[in-house]
Amino acid sequence: MPVMTQSQIDDLLHSNTICRLACVDYEGAPYVVPCWFTYADGGFYVVPRARSAWAGYLKNDGRVFLCIDAVDGRRVLVKGNAKVVEEPNIGGKWVAIGQEMAERYGGADGLKYLEATMQEPRWLFFIEAGEMLSSSGGWAQKYKHYDW
């Protein structure tokens, strides 16, 4: 599979493509949730609400895997570790990050949604990217049984 250039990776990571975040629940089972993210500071910020199950899972065990895949086949896969930046609060550092996400993912409607839910306490996690793989789509040669 063709690897993306850094510019292509940056374009995808700054688009409105949803991330699928995989973590480990309290029983050791995999748990996957779609979420918004912000790519900055060499890693990924996520902002779950205070009562989100996956926030507790991340605090308990920071091992994560992210799948950011666009409809056209481009994808970035990330193996990393989540760290708590802020416990649930109203008005913390998460607000500016949340505003960026809300606007990127939802435009004016996203900002209205955030404004209407600002009194909901939220966590702020930072995911340090350990391994990062990318692909611009297509089949890897190792999977092909024949040429078309």
Secondary structure, 3 states (H helix, E strand, C coil): CCCCCHHHHHHHHCCCCCEEEEEECCCCCEEEEEECCEEECCEEEECCECCCHHHHHHHHCCEEEEEEECCCCCEEEEEEEEEEEEEEECCCCHHHHHHHHHHHHHHHHHHHHHHHCCCCCEEEEEEEEEEEEEECCCCCHHHCCCCC
